[in-house]
Amino acid sequence: MLSIQPLKSAQGAADYYAATFNYYSGDAQSMRWLGQASQKMQLSGIVEKKQMLALLEGKMPDGQSLQNLQGEHRPGFDMTFSAPKSVSLLVGLGVAPELVQYHDEAVAYAIGQIEKEFAETRVSRHGEIFFEKTGNLAVAAFRQPSSRANDPALHTHCVTMNMTFHEGKARSLASDTSRKYGVIEQIQNNAHYCGLIYRQYLANRLKEAKFPLRLSGDGLFEIDGIPEKVLQEFSRRREDIERHMEEKGWSGAKSASAATLLTRKNKEECDITVLEKDWKERAKDLGFDAQAFMQNRNQVQPISWFSAIKDKLMALVGKQTQGKSPSEKEAAIACIQVATETLSQRTSIFSERGLAFEAMKHSLVYPKAVSKESINDAIQHEIKNQSLYQARCQETGQRFLTTPWLLTIEAETLARIEHNKGVVPAIATKETVKVFQKQRSPLLPYPMTNSQKEAMLVLLTSKDRYLAIQGYAGVAKTSMLSEAKLLVEAQGYKLRGVTVASSAAYELQEKAGIKTDVFPLVHQELKDAPIASLSKTIFIVDEASMLSSHQGHELMKHIERTNARLILVGDKAQLPSVNAGRIFGLTQEYGIENTVMDEIVRQKNTVLKEAVIAATQGKVREALDKVDVKERTTHEERITWIANHWLSMPQKGRDETLLFAPTHVHREEITKLIRDGLKQEGILAKEGVHQMVLKAKKMEPIQSRFVAYYEKGDIVRFNQEFRKNDIKSGEYYTVGEISKKNSQDNVLPLINEYGKLIQFKLNNLPKYKSHTAPFERIIELYHAKSLELLPGDKVMWTRNFKSNNLRNGQCATLHEIKENALIFITKEGHQLTIEHTHPALKHLDYSYVLTNYKVQGKDAPFGVGLMESYHRFGSTLNNFYVQISRAVQGMILVTDNKEELVRAIRRNTDEKPSALDRISSEQLVRHEERFSHHNSHSIQTVIAKKQGFESQNLTNSLNQKINMDDLLFYSKKTEINRQLIKELEL
C-alpha cells in the first residue's frame, strides 16, 4: 500500500520523524537518505535532524534558499510504503528477518522509479511556463515495524523534500492547481501505480526466495499459506481505516490517505521486544506456528497460472514453448498481451503507464520474477511488431497507445456509413410527412417543435442506411419517435428498439410503443437473421452515447448484411459508454447524416431550462447560477441534508423527487440515512428479512480465464452450459477453497447449490478472440452481501429476468413478507410474488437514490443531486448536465463549494477519446495499407476526413499563435508606454 500526505510544518515533521528514529535507534538502516537529489548533495547514511530541517525549510547545503520573498517554503510530502500484512507478520514474529531487507530494497527501487517519472519543476521560458522533468528527489526514509494499533506493520515513511535539481540548480518541485501537472498531484493521481512499483519489486524478491504468493485484491498480494483469521487478528489499524471509509462512503487511494490521517491516534510507543512477545503469544493462541510455516514453505508449490496455459498465451504472441518454462521476456510479453486485452474493453486509447500497471498486476501470480524493466521492454517489443500503435494528443503532446483492432472497428464503421449513403429507398416523401404532421398536430397534447418535425422528416425521407439524431436532454426525442412510428408502420415498415441499459429499453417501449430490447438480445437476433431479410426494419438505438465502439461496429455490420436500417438517437453531451469508444460522437464528426434536436421542452421552470441550455453550451458558471445550490462544509453535512430534505417532504413530494449521486458508495450512504429516518417514522416495519444479494465484481473476459482472479466465497453465474462439468447455464456456484493444485492447473473449484464440488477447468472455456470478447459474457462474477429488507422498502432489480418480466432497474416497493415468498408492488401498481428461492431475489438493491448512470434517460418533477468538487470523476460537465436536466420543475445541487465546483467541472472530463482522435492520418494510411485485404470497406474517405481535421487544427493553432504574438507585442508596447509616462512625470 502507498499513502501520500503533504507536510504541514517543517519543524513538526523534523521533530516527529527524528523522535521516531531515536525510539528505533537500534537499527541504523531504519533511517537513510534516498533519491538522486540526495546523492547530488552528498547526503547518505543516517539522516540527521538538522540536515532534514534545513531542507524542509528550503535551505540548501550550499547556502541557496528556495524560500519566497515572504520567507515561506512548502516543506514537502510523505509517501508511506506499507508491506503486505503477511510480510509484516513474519518479520514481527522473528522468523524471516530477511524480509526487512527485501522491503528496504523495494522502497529504494520505488523511489528511484518515481523520481524518474514524476520529479519535475516549473520553468519560465520566453514568458511561458513549462513543466520540465528533472529525474531527481531528495528523500529521508524512516522505517517502522508496527502500526499505531501496535500490530506488526512494516512500513517506511519517505519524507520527500520540496526541492529538486534542474540544470545544476536547486529548485522547488512543481505544483499545479489544475492537477494536470505537479509532483505530489501526479503521485496522488497515480498512487495505485506507484504503490504497485513497490509491491511488484517486493513480490519478485519473495518469489526468488521461494515464498508462494496469492492475489488479495486489485494489485495486492499476500504470502500464501498464512490463515486469513491470523492476518485479520493482526490488522486492527487497517480495520479502523476501512471502517472509517465505509462510514464516510469514501473510496480510492486519496480517500484512503485522508482516512489514515483522520483515524490516526497518538501512538503509544512500546518496547519492540515487548511487542514481539505479545505478537508471538497471540499467534500461538490462534494456532499459527510461524517457524513451522517457514520450514514447510519450500514444500508448497508456487502459484502458476502460466504453467497451465502457457502454450495458449504464447500462441497469442506468436511463440512456441514446446513444453519449456517460458523466459522472463516471454512472460512479460504475455503479461502485456493480457493487459492490452483488459484495457481494450474499457477504452480505445491508453497510456504506456496504464498498460504497464495492468501488466504488473497480472505478473504478480506468475511463479518467477517479472521485472518492471521486462514489462517496459515488452511494451516496446509490441510497438515494434505493430501489435500496438503509438499515438499522441495534439493539444498536450501526451503519448498514448491503441491496438490495430480498436482502430479498425472505428475506421471500418465510419467507412461503412459512407459506403451506405443513398442505398435505400425513402420510406415516405417530404409531402407525405408534412401532410401527416399537419393532420396529427391537433390530436397531440403539445404541438411538435420545429426540431421534432425536422428529425421526423429526415428519418422518413433519407436514403442513407445509417442516420443520427443528436437530441439534447428534454427535447422529447421519444415523443418524436412515437409519432414517426405511426407513419413508418403505415408505409409498411417497422421500428425495432435497441439500448445498452434495460431501463432505457423500458422507457422507449412504454413511451413510444416500439418493441425494444437490450443490445445482447438484438445482437443475437441480427446474427441469426438471414441475409437481406430485414429490409423493412429500422433499428433505433436509444441513448446512443452509451454505445461502445465494439457494439456500434457489430450492429452496423449486421444491419448492412440483413439490409436493415439503423438510426442512432442520443445526446453526445451526456454520459459516455462504460466500455471502449465514443462511436455516437465519432459518427457525427465523420459525416453521418445527422439532425439536431435542440428545443428543450422538459423543463417547465424557465430558469431551470436556461440552466440546462447553458450546460449544453459548456457555460458552467451561468448554469450553476440558475440552479438552487446548497453549500455544506463537510461530507456528512451534505449527505445528511439530502436525506433530511427528502424525509421532510410529504409522500407526494417524495414520490415526485429523484435523488442521485455520482457513485454507488455515495448512493448507499444517503440511503442508509433515509432508511434510518423511515424506521423512526414507522413507514418501514420493525421486522423483515436479511436477503443475500449479489454485487457485480469487475472482471474483463480475458481475466475470467485465470483462477488467480477469483477468491474463495465469490459467486459465479454461467451463461453457457458445460455438460462434461455438470455446469448449467443460469445456475449459481460458490467458489471454494483454491488449493495450490487448483492454481497450478488453472482449475476453478465450484460448489453447487447441493454442496457438490465441481473442479472446472478454465482452459475449457471457448477460445478467446479479441473481436468477440466484448459480447461473450460467459461468466458473471459477484460477491455476496446481506441486504435488510423491511415491508415498505423501495427496491430495484439489478439484472434482467425476461421470463418473469423483470428488468434491470425496475423499481418496486416491498409490500409483504410471507413464509415462502416476498410480495412487491411495482411502480406501475402491479403485484409481484417472488418465492424465496427465486434467483431474482439475489439481484435486488435499494432504489431510494440512483447513480448518475442509472438516472440518465429518466425525468421527474424535482431532483436533488450530490456533486462534490474534489470527486474527480463525479464532478464533470457530463455528470453535471445529466443531473440538472432530469428535473421538470426544480433542481437542487448539494456541494462543498460552488466556486471550487465550477473549477472542477471545467477541469475534469468524462471524455473517452477514440483511437481516431489520437492516431495521425499518416498512421491511418499505413494501417490501411497493412490491412487493406482484410477490410470490408475502403477507409479512404475516413483518411481524407482525418487529413481535413488535421489541416484545420494546424490552421487554428497558427491563428492562435499569431493572436498570442500580437497580444504579447501590444502588452509589451503598453508596458513601454507606461514606463515613458512615469519618466515624464518624474
Secondary structure, DSSP 4 states (H G I P E B T S, - for coil): -EEEEE-S-HHHHHHHHHHHHHHTTT-GGGEEEESHHHHHTT--SSPPHHHHHHHHTTB-TTS-B---TTS----EEEEEEE--HHHHHHHHTTS-THHHHHHHHHHHHHHHHHHHHH-EEEEEETTEEEEEE-----EEEEEEEE-TTSSEEEEEEEEEES-EEETTEEEPPP--TTSSS-HHHHHHHTHHHHHHHHHHHHHHHHHHTT--EEEEETTEEEETTS-HHHHHHT-HHHHHHHHHHHHHT--SHHHHHHHHHHT--------HHHHHHHHHHHHHHTT--HHHHHHHGGGSPPP-HHHHHHHHHHHHTT---TTPPPPHHHHHHHHHHHHHHHHHHH-S-B-HHHHHHHHHHHHTTSSS---HHHHHHHHHHHHHTTSSEEEE-TTT--EEEE-HHHHHHHHHHHHHHHHTTT-S--SS-HHHHHHHHHHHGGGSSSPPPHHHHHHHHHHHH---SEEEEEE-TTS-HHHHHHHHHHHHHHTT-EEEEEESSHHHHHHHHHHH---EEEHHHHHHHHHHSPTT--TTEEEEESSGGG--HHHHHHHHHHHHHTT-EEEEEE-TTS---SSS--HHHHHHHTT-EEEEE----S--SHHHHHHHHHHHTT-HHHHHHTSEEEE-SSHHHHHHHHHHHHHTS-HHHHHTEEEEESSHHHHHHHHHHHHHHHHHHT-S-S--EEEEEEEE----TTGGG-GGG--TT-EEEESS-BGGGTB-TT-EEEE----HHHHHHTEEEEE-TTS-EEEEEGGGSPPP-TTTHHHH--EEEEEEEEEEE-TT-EEEESS-BGGGTB-TT-EEEEEEE-SSEEEEEETTS-EEEEETT-GGGGSEEE-SSEEHHHHTT--EEEEEEE--TT-TTTSSHHHHHHHHTSEEEEEEEEES-HHHHHHHHHH-------HHHHS-HHHHHHHHHHHTTT-SS--HHHHHHHHHHHHHHHHHHHHHHHHHHHHHHHHHHHHHHHHHHHHHH-
